[in-house]
Amino acid sequence: MKWLCVVALLWAGTASAVEPCAKALRVQKDGSFILDGVQYSKPDALAAKLAAYRKKGCEIHLVAGKDVGFEAVGSAVAAMQKAGILKVGYLTEPRR
């Protein structure tokens, strides 16, 4: 079973009415990120790609394993906020 929690980030912009989509952003243990099969090591490069998805109206689902540090997840959230992403989903698998 997986859980999804959607969180709205504060941003001083307005959402546009475009076709919605969803993309998974995977945070790796080494602090890198994978989005659409492409690995990003720098949050600024990730933010540029995320900004393109924002323009398409995409929702981003943040995926990180339990061994991924908070700092890496925080960097991903900061990149999303910098890109203007208004809605972020956190995907997790609860412990059994």
N, C-alpha and C positions, 0 to 999 in steps of 0.2 A: 504494500500500500504506500502511496506517495501522497504528500500534502503540498498544497500550493497556497502561498500567502501573497496577496498582491498589496503592495505598498505604494502610495502616491508620494513622490518627492516634491518638495516645494520648489517652484520655479516661477519667475516673473514673466512668463510668456503665456500664450494661449494655445490650446490644442486646435489643430485644423481638422476638418472633416475629410479624411482620406480613408481608403480601404485598409482595414485593420489586418495585421499579421503578427506572428509571434516568432521570436528567435531565442534559442538557448545560448546563454553566455556561461561557459564553464570556467571556473577559477581553479587553477592547478596548484598543487602543493608547493611548487617552486615559485609561485607568485605570478606566473604567466596566465594568459587568458586565451581561450579558444572560442571563436565565433565563426559559424559557417565553415568549419574545417580549417580556418586560418589561425595560426598562433600569433599572439601579440605579446611582446615582453614589456612594452611601455604603455602606461595608461593614456598618454596623449594620443598615440596612434590608435588605440582602441576607441577613444572618445570621438575621433574623426569619423571612424566607421559607424559608430553608434549614432552620430548626428545624421548620417545618410539614412539610417533606418528610421530615425525620428521623423524625418520628412515624409517617409512612406506610411507613418502612423503605426509602426510596429511596437508591440509590447515585448519587453525583454524579460526572460525567465532566467534568473541567476541560479546556477547549479554549482554547489561546492560540497566536497566530501567532508567527513568529520575530521580528517587530518589536515585540512586547509586552515591556515591561520587567519585570525580576525583581520589582521593588517591587509592581507591579500584581498579579502572580501570587501573591506572598506575602500580599497583602491578601485575596485570594480564599481562600487556604488558611486564613488566620487566621479569616476569617468562617465557614468550614466548621467549624473546630475550636470556635469559640464557639457554633455551633449544635448541637454534639454529633454531627456527622457522623463516623461511625467508619471509613468506607471511601471513599476518593477515587480515581478513575481519571484518569490524565493521558493525553490523546489528542494524538498528534503525527504528523506526516508526515515520514519520514526524507528526507534529501537524496538526490537521484539522482546 
